[in-house]
Amino acid sequence: MTNFFAKNLKYLRKVKGLTQGDFALKIGINRPKVGSYEEGRAEPNLETLQNISHFFKVKIDDLLEKELSNTKRKTSKDIEGNDLRILPIVVNDSQEEKISLVPIKAAAGYLNGYSDPEYVEQLPNFNLPFSQLTQGTHRAFQIKGDSMLPIASESYILGEYLENWNWIKDGGCYIIISKEDGVVYKRVKNCLAENQELELHSDNTSYDAFSIHADQIVEVWRALGYISFELPEKENELLSVNQLSSVVMQLKNEVEQLKNK
């Protein structure tokens, strides 16, 4: 087992404000074992390792392979995932990750609680038996508004956590969690290499594109698909929702122009 485990166990225990004895009681082992793990004199068995992983809501791979206490600051925003970004997750009894759901009513709170294991654990969570969701960490976000039509407002976007933001592909759709705008779902142009910004574009052409600096971004999720309970109308019988939205937006602009005259 790597030397990282001993350091990580001691670090995470102290972050929780627990003594070795308190922690030992919570995961069902004796206090001397905790001391031996933290000093690198002994290694936990698989069951104990799984219990530790579940207690701290940290992946086993991260416990073993990352130095979680390394919070060294850089002069520019870390976009490659090298700095510490512990992602809280929810797992079942078999240590399989579950998909947490962020509904519209929880979007504002998510901006404050996205890094809090207790907050994430309280979100609705579920599993889906799809092969596209067997790798990586996934979360579902409910969106609001018509900026990404034809995907309807109140649809649920399934996203895969993106640790390295250099992997963002131009023209791809992503859920961006930002300090200023909260949860947004947009089509993205990656400008991080040039000026540490992302350009966010709406599929509804009535909305203008805008840029967001990397310093404002806290999480990026690559959109994999969506679930919607609003079935499409037949376009040959009436205007499409996108067309209708464009007409309404144009009328609003014309009214504003008349008011300003």
GIMOVEN-V91932 format. One record per backbone hydrogen bond with DSSP energy under -1.0 kcal/mol. NH is the residue of the N-H (numbers start at 1). CO is the residue of the C=O. If there is no record, write none. Layout:
NH/CO
NH/CO
This chain:
7/3
8/4
9/5
10/6
11/7
12/8
13/9
14/10
15/11
16/12
18/13
23/19
24/20
25/21
26/22
27/23
29/24
34/30
35/31
36/32
37/33
38/34
39/35
41/36
42/36
49/45
50/46
51/47
52/48
53/49
54/50
55/51
56/52
58/53
63/59
64/60
65/61
66/62
68/66
70/67
71/69
92/96
95/92
98/90
99/126
101/124
102/140
106/103
107/104
110/106
113/109
114/110
116/113
120/116
121/117
126/99
130/128
133/130
134/131
139/159
140/100
141/157
142/102
143/155
149/146
151/148
154/143
155/152
156/227
157/141
158/225
159/139
160/222
161/137
162/220
165/79
167/164
168/165
171/188
172/169
174/186
175/221
176/184
177/219
178/182
179/216
182/178
184/176
186/174
187/201
188/172
189/199
191/197
195/191
196/192
198/212
199/189
200/210
201/187
204/147
207/204
210/200
212/198
214/196
216/213
217/214
218/177
219/177
221/175
222/160
223/173
224/158
225/158
227/156
237/234
244/240
245/241
246/242
247/243
248/244
249/245
250/246
251/247
252/248
253/249
254/250
255/251
256/252
257/253
258/254
259/255
260/256
